Amino acid sequence: MRMLLMGPPGAGKGTQAKVLAERLGIPAVSTGDIFRQNVKDETELGLEAKRYMDAGNYVPDEVTNAMVRDRLSEADAGAGFLLDGYPRTLPQVGTLDDLLAEHGHKLDAVVALVADTDVLVDRMLRRAKIDGRSDDSEEVIRHRQDVYTAETKPLLQVYAQRGLLVEVDGVGEIDEVSERVLAALKTVTE
């Protein structure tokens, strides 16, 4: 299974990615986790990424594309993966298509978690307090929602036209949402 998990910031992609990857036996590949690790380690990439993340903007495509290419070339992703946080822009869709084609693969499914913006903002503000995340002030959170709507949400139409997209309600208990996702995956992969 090669799939994408999409949705606005705070929709639960990271949480669901971990649960679903375990259930499906594939690695979860999260660009956000990779960026945060680089920030924590104060790598050159991390310092560059932090500037964009703190402002609520996307890290430039060339940095993100190189990182994803490296990660998907690792052995554990050979039989499949769940991508969380990539692609985020239309050019990244083309890059991912090319990367998969180089290895004779294509996407099997795209799951979009959906939720009301105010619910997401509240969820992310709570998470910011718990995790101490500097990139999660209310102003930045609302900006990130706007950036998602402008730059990433249009990708859903691309994947819908390819017959790969399923939308799933991302609000509820973790297990409830996971079961919704697994049921939705059966509709596009059978």
NORLIN-V253270 format. One line per field, one symbol per residue. phi: phi as a letter, one per 20 degrees, with the letter a starting at -180 (. if undefined). burial: # if it has 24 or more other C-alpha atoms within 12 Angstrom, else .. A space follows every 50 residues. Layout:
# NORLIN-V253270
phi: ???
burial: ???
This chain:
# NORLIN-V253270
phi: .dcddcqfgnfogfffgffffffemcfeddfgfffffffgelfgfffffg gfffendffggfffgfffgfffefgfefeqacecnbfdcgffffffgfff fgdmdbfeacddedafgfffffffffffffemefecfffffffffffgff ddggfgfgfffemdecdcfedqfgfffgfffffffffdde
burial: #####################....###########..#.....##..## ..##.####.#..##.###.##....#..##########..##..##.## .....##########.#..##.###........#####.######.##.. ######..#....########.....##.###.##..#..
